[in-house]
Amino acid sequence: MPDHVSIVQMQLAIVQGLFTSIGFAIKQNGVNSPMSYETFLLNREHTLYRRDERTMRKKLKFKEKCYLIFKLQPVIKK
């Protein structure tokens, strides 16, 4: 078993942790969110991050600090 993880594995773990934290905050009414917890769970697989992760990976550089910034967009009902 290797004693390290790839940058992709690390990135996915960080993002999963952030989504878990955001979901928990929504579920506990800890943040003023435009969506319910159930809606959050249904839509998290379709987030901009998921569509743009390949581009984001190319921009990461070894031993450089990086940040993930989440911006909530209003929910548009169709």
Secondary structure by P-SEA (a helix, b strand, c coil): ccccccaaaaaaaaaaaaaaaaaaaaaaccccccccaaaaaaccccccccccaaaaaaaccccbbbbbbbbbcccccc
